[in-house]
Every structure is written in C-alpha cells, then in structure tokens.
Amino acid sequence: MYSAALVVPRGRGRLLRYLVGCVAALLFLQCFLSLLSARRALPTSFFQFDSSAAVSPRLVLGLTNTTARPPSTGGGGGPRDPLLVKVMVDPGSKAPAPPAAAVTVNGTAANGTAALVNVTASSQRPPLPTATTPAGTSSPADGRQRCPPVPLKLVGPLAVPSSAPSWDQMEAEEPFRRLTDGGRYRPAECVSRHRVAIIVPYRDREEHLRMFLYHMHPVLQRQQLDYGIFIVEQDGSDMFNRASLLNAGAMEAIKQYDFQCFVFHDVDLLMEDDRNLYTCPQQPRHMSVAVDSMQYKLAYPQLFGGVSAMTRSQFELVNGFSNQYWGWGGEDDDMYNRLTYHKLHIARYPANIARYKMVKHKHGKVNPKRFDLLRRGKKRFTTDGLSSLKYQVKDIVLDKLYTRLLISLGRR
C-alpha cells in the first residue's frame, strides 16, 4: 500500500511536465508562423545611396522606416511606408557600384550629405531613379523589346581621358562606327525608353570638343539612349551667350527629331561615373553635383549650372533660359528661379555618382550685370526666353560625331 501510493504522485508529475512541454511547443510554433507571415508581407525594398561629396564610400546596410517621397507634379514614386535599405558612406573606402542611384531634391543636407529620397525597386534591379515612361516606345514590328529600365552594361567609375585621338582616328574606332550622321545613335538590340538631345554651347574649344565626344559617345551608348549631340557654336565676336545658344539648340534639335528631353552640357565637363544616367527626368535634374574643381562639393543648393536635364514640357513651361546674360555667369541661377517659381523641384543624383572632371580652361568675360538681372528676373519670366528668342542659323553640318549648328545671335 505504501509503495503503491508513491507511484501515483510520480505519474501525475510526469503527465504535468508533458502537458507543459506541449503547450510551450505550440506557443513557439505559433510565434514562428507569425514571424514568417510578417516577413512575407513586407513591402518591396527600396534602394538608397547616400554620400558626402568628397569621400569614396563603402556600403553599410541598415533598415529603417521612412515616409519620405520625392515631390512630383507628374505622379510616380513608391508607397508611403516602404522598408528602406539605406546605403550610407564610410570615409576612406572605395565607392560601391550599385546598379542605379537615388536622387536628392532641392539641394543637400546642411552637413553636405545628400538627402535621401525613395526610389521604387523591382524584385530584380532598381529602375531608373527619375525616368519617365515615354509614349511611342512600344516594340516595333521587328519584335524588339524595350530596353531594360536599368542598362545592363554600365561599369561605374570611369577613367577620364586627358587627351583624345584625331577626328579620323576617332571615327575609325568601334563605338563611333555605330553612329549615324549628325552624331545620332539608337540601340539596335532594343527600343530605347528615352529620346535625348545633348545640347552643348560652344566657341573655339576644339581640343575640349574632341575629348568630350571621345568620352561621352561610348557612355551614352551603354546607357541605351536614343540620342543626338548638338554642338551649338556662336558666330561673330560678341560676348558669349550660353543661355541663348541653349535655347536655339533645343529649338533646332526638335525640328530634326521628336526628342523628349534635353541635357544642357558644358563642353569642359567629363563625367566620372556612367551610372549618372542621362535619361528623361520626372523633375528637372541637376547632373554636375560634384566637380573636381570645386573639391567635389555642391557650391550652393541653388546651383543648376554645368550639366542639367529637363523634359521638353518643363523647358517650355519655364519659357527656356533668359536671353539677357551676355558673358559668364548668372543664366543658370536665373533658370533655377524659373523652375522653383513654377513649383518644379530640382533632383540630383548623390555626389559619389554625379561626379565630373573639369578640363582646365580660362573663363570668358564675367557678366557685370548678372546680379542686377537676377534681382529683376521674375518680372521677365514670361517675356524673356523662348518667347523672345531671335537667332539666325548660319550653317548646319551633319558630322559623323555631332550636329554642328552655327548660330548668329545678333546682339541688340
């Protein structure tokens, strides 16, 4: 009797421990399934690239929630609360080579670091940060598909040439044999998503022009653009008027082809990274964010000079550039004021992507009236620009590497 009485408590203890173990296992399984379900429900990741202007970064990944979204009058952008994959910068290490870059809007942060803006990402590769989907680029009858949103042959950081071969030697090389007369190119393997006119104001800079064309044509071809390069040369001996040449170049370019957007480009700036995409932007894009002559830093948040991109509709909305700026300086700041007046927002790639080397040269004569023109610029937005543009085309040459437009502005 005594030994039998001892058996019952021992059996109950084992049963109790067994039941407790089963309950714990069920709770663990429930937690595991909940976590698995939550992980599958996460939104698509968003890829961001952040950098300071003067350092080469390495990748540091971190997860954070954000509700930031680039302002846009044309729609687009991602969900309000994506999971942000933030790629930050660690000074002193080599720059990463991501497939595409984010953009910053309206300048940089106070510490010089590019502000982060969300960029939609697909399950494979992130698409172009600010690219539109243009009309009229459906697959043609020959069955070609549209080019991928992110070009597949980009190489990242580039070696910038210090010289260029002769014109004849250049034309004999492979990338330049693909060009048609007028410096035109469209990819043969797919239908480009972007029809881009590169407008370059020019006067007496033949060596710089050869370097520019030698460097840029292979890059633009890797970016799979349907593009043409227009060298707009000012005739006569009047002071140089960069803005009027850009206006005239844009107007003449669209007479030749249905370009969707313009890239306005100084001839002495050579890009250092082909991920700096010359595509048609949703918002006006300042391209030359980090230039070696300015220690790879944005000189001031309102800067819109050097290299910039606008769609045709944006350019027409702001009435183009002012025609009043004879001599060096002022016209790019005037364009910034026009863009912000019309509630457009300046987009920028991060500074470790939007890098340029400036070919050494002497600046032209400074415009002594530029500050006064800027102060009174708002009064002229509707009357000074494309609406008041007067020029004469003295010559058009469809060279193998570019279209040359000789323009007489006839200063009044």
N, C-alpha and C positions, 0 to 999 in steps of 0.2 A: 504493500500500500504506500509506503513512504517513497520508494523509488518510482512508482508509477505517477505519484503526484508531482514529482520533479520533472517528468517528461513533458507534461502539458505546457508549463511556462516556457520551456525551451522551444517547443514547436510554435507557440504564439510569437515569440521573439523573431524567429526566422521569417515567419509569414509577414510580420510588420516591416522588417527590413526589406523584404522582397517587394512589398507594395510601395514603400518609399522610393526604392530604386526605379520602379516602373514609372511613377509619377515624374521623377526627375528626368528620366529619359524622354518622356513625352514633352515636357517643357522645353528641353534642349532642342528636340526636333521641331517644335513649333517656332522657336526663335530662329533656327537655321532657315526654315522655309520662309519666314517673314523677311529675313535679310536678303535671301535670294530673289524674292519677288520685288523688293525695293530696288535692288541693283538692276534688274531688268527694266524697271520703269524709269530709270534715269534718263533725262533728255540727252540729245546728241551733244557731244563735247564741242567746245569752241576753242580754237587755237589762237593764241595771242603771242605777239612778240614785242618785248619791251626792251628798250636800250637807252643808255645815255649816249651822247653824241661822240665822245672822244675815246671810247674804250671798245675793245673787242670782247664780246660776251661769250659765256658758256651757258648751257641750258641748266636751269634749276626749275624743277616742276613742283607746283603746289596747287591744291584745289581750294577754290573759294567760290562763294556765291556772289553774283553781281546782277544788277538790273540796268547797267549802262547800255546804251544803244545809240549808234550814230544818228544824229538828226538828218532827216532826208525829206525833201519835198516830193520825191518820186517813189516813196514806199520802200519796200525791201527791209533788210535787217532780220535778225533772228527773234526767237521767243524772248519774253521779258525776263525770265529767270533761268538762264541756261547754267550748266555746270561749266565753269571757266577753267581751262587749263592754261595757267599763266606761265609764260616763259620769260624769266627775268634775266638780269645781267650780273655776272660776276667779273669785276675788272681784272684785267691781266690775262685773260684766256682767249682762245681763238673763237671767232664768230661762228655760230651754228649755221647750218644750211637748210632751213625749213623749206617746204615746197612753196609757200606763199606767205605774204606778210599782212599784218593787220594795218589799220590806218589810225591816225590821230586826227582829231577835229579841232580847228581853231587854236593851233599853236601847241605848245608843250607845257608841262607842269612847271611850277616855279623852280624846282631843283634841276631843270634841264632834262629830265627824263620824259620820254614820250608818253602821253596819256594813253590808257588802254581803251579800246573800243571793240565791241564784239564783232566777230566775223563768222558767218554761217559756215559750218563744216559738213561735208558729206561723210559717209561711212568709210570712204577710201582716202580721199585727199581733200584738203580745204579748197573751196573755189576762190576765184579772184576776189580780193577784198572789196573793191568798189565797182565791179564790172556790171554793166547793164546787159540785157539780152536784146540785141538789136533786131529790128524787123528785117525781113528779106534775107535771112541767112539759113533758110531751110536747105536740106540736102538737095543737090541738083539732080538732073536726070541721069547722070553717070553713076549715081549710087554712093557718092562720097558722103561721109558723115560729117557733122560739125566737129570742129576741133575741140579737144577737151578744155574744160574751164581753166585748168592749170596746165600750161605747157610741160611736156614730159622731158624735154632736153635741156632745161636750164642747168647751169653749172654753179651758180652762186657767185662768190667773189671773183673778179676779173683782173687780169694784168692789163694795165692801161699803157698803150704804146707811147713812146717818146718821139717817134717819127713814123712816117708812112712811106710805102713804095711810090714809084711814079704812077701816073694815071694809067699808062699802058700795062705796067706790071699788075696793078690792082685789078684791072678788068679781066686779066687772064686767070685770076685765081677763082676757085670753085664757088665761094659764096656770091661773087659778083657776076658770074656767068648765069646765075639763076634770075637776074634782074631783067626786066623789060625796059624799053626806052623810057626815059623820064625818071629813073630810079624807082620804078614800081615793082612790087612783089606781092604775090599771094601764094599761100602754101598749096602745093599740088596734092598732098596726101589727105587733106580735109578742107572743109569750108570754114574760113576764119569767122570768129564771132565779132571782130572789131575792124572797122574801116577807118584808118587813121591817117591824117595828113600831118607830116612833120614840117613845121614852118620855121625856117632859120633866117633871121635878118643878117645881112652880110655886106661887107665892103672891104676890099684889099686885105684879105686874110687867107691867101691861097694855101699856105702850108697848114694852117689850122683846119681848113676845109678838108684837105686830104686826110688828115688824122681823124677828123670827125667821121667821115664817110667810111674809112677803113675800119674804124672801131664799131660803128653803130649798125651797119648793114647786117653783119652776122648775128648780132644780138637781137635785132628786130625780127629776123627770120626764125631764130629759136623761139621767140615769143609767139610765133604763128599768127602774125598780124597781116592783114590786107592793107598795105601802106604805100605811101609815096613820100619822097623827100623833096621839098621845095626850097630852093636857095633864092631868097628874095634880096636882090642886090640894088642898093640905092645909086641911082645915076646922079652925075653932077658933083659939085663941090660944097653944097650946103651942109650945115651941121647934120649929123646922123640923127634920124628919127626912127628909132626902133619900133615904137608903137604903131606908127603909120605903115611901116613895112609889114608888120604882123597882120594888120587889118587887110592890107592889099593882098598879101599872100594867101590868107584864108579865103577871101572872095574869089581869087583866081583859081584856087585849088578846087572849090566846089563847082566851078564851071567845067572842070575836066572829069570829075568823078563824084559819085554820091558818097562823100566821106561823112561819117557820123560824128567825128570829133577831131579836135586839133591838139597837137602837142607843140607849144611855142618854145623854141630851144635856142639858146645862145650857142654859137659855134665853138666856143672855147671850153665848154663843159663836157667831160667824158665820164660816163657812168662807170662805177666800180663794182656793180653787182647786177646781174641780169634778172634777179628777182624783183627788181624795180620795174614793174610792168607798165608798158606804155599803152595801156588799154583805155577804153572809153569809160570815164568815171560817172558815178551817180551824182557826186558833188564835185565842184572844181577841185583839182588836186595840185598842190604844190609839190613838185618832184624833187628839186635840188635842195633837200633839207640840210645835208651835211657836206660841206665843200672844204677841201683841204686848205684853201687859202684863208678860211675862217675857222681853222682848228676843228673842223667837222662839227661845228655847233651852229644852231639856228641863230642868226644875228639878232632877230627880234620877232615876236609872234606874228606880226602883220606882214612879214616878208612873203612876196609872191613872185619874185623875180628869178631869173636864171632859166629854169625849166618848169613849165606848168602845163596842165591839161584841162580842157573844157569840152563839153559837148557842143555841137552846133547850136542847139536851142539855148544853152546857157550863154554862149557868146553873143547871140543875137538879143537875148533878154537884157543884157547889160549895155548894149549898144557898142560892143567891142571896146578897144582901147581908145583913150583920148589921143587926138592928133596934135595936141599943143606942146608936147615935150620934145623940143629940139635940143640935142645934146644929151649927155649921160645923166641918168637918174630921174626918178620920180614917177615914171609911167607905170611901173609895177605896183607901187603903193596906191596910185590912183585906181588901178584895177581892183586891188583888194577892197578899197572903199566902195566901188561899184558893186562888187559881189555881196558884201555884207549889207549894203543898202537894199538889195533885192532879196534879203533873207536867205542867201546861199551860204553854205558853210565850207570852210577850207579843210580839205582832207590831206593828210600826209602819211606816207609810209614811215616806219620807225627809222631812226637815224643810222642804225647799223645796216640798213638795206638801201636807203636813199642817199648813197654816198657818191660824190663826184670829185674828179680831179680837174682843176682849172689850169689850162695851158697858159703859160706866162705871156703877158702882153701889156701894152700900155693902154690905159683907158682913154677914151676920147674926151673932148672938152665937156666939162661939167655944165649942166644947165643952171644958170644962176637964178632963174625964176621958178625953179621947181617947187620950193616951199610955198610960195605965194599961189601957184597954180593948184597945189594940193588943198590949201585952205579954202579956195573958192570952187573946188572941183564939183561939189554936189549940185551947184547951180547949172552945171553944163552936162550932166549925165545924159539928158535926152537930146541935146543939141550938138554935142561934141563926141564924135566916134564914127561908127559905120554910117550914121545918118549925114555926116558932114565930110566923109572921106572923098578926096579928089586926088587922082593919080593918073598917070599915063603909062601904059605898058609899051616900053620901047623895043623889047625883044623877048621872045620865048624860045628857049633851046631845050630840046628833049635829049639830054646827055644820057649815056648809059647808066651813070651812077646817081643822077639827080635831074630835076627840072629847074632850069635857071630862068628866073623872071627878072628882067632889068626894068626897074620902076623909076619913073620921074615923078617926084612929089610936088615940084613947083612951089617952093615956099613963098607964101604971100608976105 
